[in-house]
């Protein structure tokens, strides 16, 4: 492997076998001599330097605030099947991503098959419930499953509030006036937005179809909401109630800002988006990626650590 070209020892790793993420902010993404480079003066997560990006081997580049991207960089990423998403700090907001065209339609076809077959669709919904709560449910009625989910979530709110020492008077959400709730309810709203953004990144990174959900149905991002909900009872509530506890300790600190900062930190610490990518693959292709789409020896990586260009 050439110095300064991390990850390029294997070219053309099939997209179905990629997982690594690169987080970039406060810099310029461009192409020089056929190499994708990110130049930053620092101030974010990367120290000042000139980095080469292993676009052959990763699923998605997450481009945060204070960044720009050249036309050549967009062209190179598209040609090699590496997605690009414009995000807020720590992926707590998902702004846009060009449609990903991976080198195989296997995962998208698997999603369509599972969504279109009522039996497989219910099986996938039950698998989601098992991931969330660690138990296999017997029901095969989606209405009953949603009712069980609601009861478990209500209990999760109570336990999370007790764990963080926050008074809890029930979930109250007014779509017309989301700021009308108490601090805990506002924090849950903001944490939900952050979790949905992270799930949107994971769905974009895999090339899955956001509209085809298994528990959610009507939304144009139903599958995104399905994936976000896998983390509602634990990570989301830790973010929300932890931010409320911090707000109470600090007085008048804006709850949205505290939620965003806490979400960004936990997303990185818990490798949340790579975990979402793994779960998407497990849900849609329980038997694994077909052999022709993922040759032996190609490994997954939760995140890619960049080295500055030598010299």
Secondary structure, DSSP 8 states (H G I E B T S, - for coil): --TT-TTTTS-S--GGG--EEEEE-SEEEEEETTEEEEEE-SSSSS-SEEEE--TTTEEEEEE-TT-EE-HHHHHHHHHTT-EEEEE-GGGSSEEEE-----S--HHHHHHHHHHHSHHHHHHHHHHHHHHHHSS------HHHHHHHHHHHHHHHHHHHHHHHT---------TT-GGGS-HHHHHHHHHHHHHHHHHHHHHHHHT--TT--SS--SSTTHHHHHHHHTTIIIIIHHHHHHHHHHHHHHSS--HHHHHHHHHHHHHHHTTHHHHHHHHHHHHH-TT-S-TTTS-TT----S-----B---
